[in-house]
């Protein structure tokens, strides 16, 4: 199965994955990245894939073909993390907690933040009636609580570029472990039984 990243149509600042390079000491060419934009939150007219992005069925911003409902990434910019975690009154926090509950049921999921934890706290804004110092404490303790309560890890990448690379390799590693290997095993089994392989199945053997 070809490695194809799915980006939810609600993702406002999607990664382009244009700086990803092949994983080889001798090959620094750009990696082939197939991207599929679709709604990941409700059934579509063409298939029964679950949408990634519509409350209350939201499942993050990124997944991959063959992995929807199994592997997902929720991306957060620093500003988005601030407004989501501190958004008690506007419902952002409650919706995010609902999404974390959904992500906790998947085989593999992660919250990927485009800044360091230090930057998230140092740049905490005033919010409502609370000063920045109090909100920094809320942010810090909420991140710890979310990881304990929902068992979904958080990765603070430190920059958007590193977050983009982290997203790619997180999904690629899951694909290699769960889809690419099973495709090879299936093709080998078919070949051993004397069955005729398709052109794609033949390529999966080499």
C-alpha positions in Angstrom: 0.0 0.0 0.0 1.4 3.4 -1.0 2.2 5.8 1.8 -0.3 8.6 1.5 -0.9 11.2 4.2 -4.4 12.4 4.8 -4.9 16.0 5.9 -8.2 17.1 7.2 -10.0 19.7 5.2 -10.5 21.8 8.4 -6.7 22.1 8.9 -6.1 25.8 8.3 -2.3 25.7 8.1 -1.4 22.3 6.7 2.1 21.0 6.4 3.3 20.8 2.8 6.0 18.1 3.6 8.1 19.7 0.9 11.3 19.6 2.9 11.2 15.9 3.7 14.2 14.0 2.3 14.6 10.3 1.6 16.0 8.4 4.6 19.4 7.4 3.1 23.0 8.5 3.7 23.5 8.6 -0.1 20.1 10.0 -1.2 19.2 13.6 -0.3 16.5 13.9 -2.9 13.0 14.9 -1.8 10.9 12.1 -0.5 7.8 11.2 -2.5 4.9 12.4 -0.5 1.3 11.7 -1.6 -1.3 13.9 0.1 -5.0 13.3 0.3 -7.3 16.2 1.5 -10.6 15.0 2.9 -13.0 15.6 5.7 -12.0 13.4 8.6 -15.2 13.7 10.9 -18.2 12.2 9.3 -19.0 9.5 6.7 -18.4 10.7 3.2 -20.6 9.9 0.2 -18.0 7.6 -1.3 -16.8 5.5 1.6 -17.3 4.9 5.3 -14.2 6.7 6.5 -14.6 8.5 9.8 -13.9 12.2 9.7 -10.9 13.5 11.6 -12.2 16.9 12.3 -15.8 17.4 13.3 -17.0 17.4 16.9 -17.9 15.1 18.5 -16.2 12.6 16.2 -13.0 14.5 15.7 -9.8 12.5 15.3 -7.1 15.0 14.8 -5.6 16.8 11.7 -3.5 14.1 10.1 -3.7 10.4 9.4 -2.9 8.2 6.5 -4.6 6.0 3.9 -5.3 2.7 5.6 -4.8 4.2 9.1 -7.9 6.4 9.6 -9.4 5.4 12.9 -6.1 3.8 13.9 -3.4 6.4 13.8 -3.7 10.2 14.0 -2.0 13.5 14.8 -3.5 16.5 16.4 -1.4 19.6 15.4 -1.3 22.7 17.6 0.4 26.0 17.0 1.4 27.9 20.1 -1.5 30.3 19.8 -3.9 27.5 19.1 -2.7 25.6 22.2 -3.1 28.7 24.3 -6.7 29.3 23.2 -7.7 25.7 23.3 -6.4 24.9 26.8 -7.4 28.2 28.3 -10.8 28.4 26.4 -13.0 27.5 29.3 -15.8 29.9 28.5 -16.0 29.5 24.7 -16.1 25.7 24.7 -12.7 25.1 23.1 -11.3 23.2 26.0 -14.3 20.9 26.3 -14.2 20.1 22.6 -10.5 19.4 22.8 -11.0 17.1 25.8 -13.7 15.2 23.8 -11.1 14.9 20.9 -8.5 13.6 23.3 -11.0 10.9 24.5 -11.4 9.9 20.9 -7.7 9.8 20.2 -7.1 7.7 23.3 -9.0 4.9 21.7 -6.7 4.7 18.7 -3.8 2.4 18.3 -1.4 5.3 17.9 -2.0 9.1 18.4 -0.1 12.1 19.4 -0.6 15.8 20.1 2.1 17.7 18.2 2.9 21.3 19.3 4.9 23.7 17.1 6.8 25.2 20.0 8.7 24.2 23.0 7.0 23.7 26.4 9.2 26.6 27.7 7.8 28.9 24.9 4.3 27.8 25.5 4.5 28.9 29.2 6.7 32.0 28.8 4.4 33.4 26.2 1.2 32.6 28.1 -1.3 35.4 27.4 -3.7 37.2 29.7 -7.0 35.4 29.3 -10.3 36.5 30.7 -9.7 37.9 34.2 -6.5 35.9 34.7 -3.0 37.3 34.4 -0.3 35.6 32.2 1.4 34.1 35.2 -1.7 32.3 36.4 -2.5 31.1 32.8 1.1 29.7 32.5 0.4 27.6 35.6 -2.9 26.4 34.1 -1.2 25.5 30.8 1.6 23.6 32.5 -0.7 21.6 34.8 -3.2 20.9 32.0 -0.6 19.4 29.7 0.5 17.1 32.5 -3.1 16.2 33.4 -4.1 15.5 29.8 -1.3 13.1 29.3 -2.1 11.3 32.5 -5.9 11.2 32.0 -6.0 10.3 28.3 -2.7 8.4 27.8 -2.1 10.4 24.6 1.5 11.7 24.4 2.4 15.3 23.6 5.5 16.2 21.5 6.7 19.8 21.8 8.7 20.1 18.6 10.2 23.6 19.2 9.5 24.8 15.6 7.0 24.4 12.8 9.7 22.8 10.6 10.6 20.2 13.2 6.9 19.6 13.8 6.4 18.9 10.1 9.2 16.4 10.0 7.9 14.8 13.2 4.4 14.4 11.7 5.8 12.8 8.6 8.0 10.3 10.3 5.4 9.5 13.0 3.0 8.5 10.3 5.6 6.8 8.1 6.9 4.7 11.0 3.3 3.5 11.7 2.8 2.7 8.0 6.0 0.7 7.8 5.1 -1.3 10.9 1.4 -1.9 10.2 0.7 -1.6 6.5 3.8 -1.9 4.4 4.9 -5.1 6.1 1.5 -6.7 6.0 1.2 -5.9 2.3 4.5 -7.7 1.7 3.5 -10.7 3.7 0.2 -10.9 1.8 2.0 -10.7 -1.5 4.5 -13.4 -0.5 1.8 -15.7 0.7 -0.1 -15.3 -2.6 3.1 -15.9 -4.6 3.9 -19.1 -2.5 0.4 -20.4 -3.2 0.8 -20.0 -6.9 -1.6 -17.1 -7.2 -1.1 -14.5 -9.9 0.3 -11.2 -8.5 -0.8 -7.8 -9.7 1.8 -5.3 -10.8 1.5 -3.5 -7.4 1.8 -6.7 -5.4 4.9 -7.6 -7.4 6.5 -4.3 -6.6 5.8 -4.8 -2.9 8.0 -7.9 -3.0 11.1 -6.0 -4.2 
